[in-house]
Amino acid sequence: GNMSLEVEALRKDGSKFPIELTISEWRIGDEKFVTSIIRNITERRRAGEELLKLSQTVEQSPNMLFITNTEGIIEYANTMFYEVTGYSSHEILGQSPRIIQSGNTPQALYRELWRTIKSGEIWSGEIEDRCKDGSVFWADITISPIKSKDGVITHYSAIHADISDRKETENKMREAKEQAEVANRSKSDLMAN
């Protein structure tokens, strides 16, 4: 019969390398013939290992990551995206990132974001996003155009780092500073009187 399999081959020097062995059986009259094709797949295997490593890096990232097409429709989101937002893949894939907009971010910021990435540049900033349950969180966002070999934008990659804790700390520090300033003014007024 016909078959194709990957096996290890042995070089003259004794080193091993991966090959794809394809065997085809064919007949002429009553005679049976076999053709074997041996293809060195070292580069293909190396590329596969690199692709797997990249895929695991993206999937296991501690940051939310999603990829959209050029119209802004989500085609991929990593595990952290689903964990943070509470959405499932069937609720997110095919949707616009607007699904996680809190409504508290000025529309002018989104217009600037789109203008920047459509021109092929990277956009970075802080945006308040919303989870499925309605709770909000702050994200430090970087959106990058993904370009083909000839420089055409094919997709956009968005990385959202949850900075809610940092924002809460900043707010507490600002409130404490304001309270200290009020206390200082009151003390100064008291001393002046």
Disulfide bonds with the S-S distance in Angstrom:
none
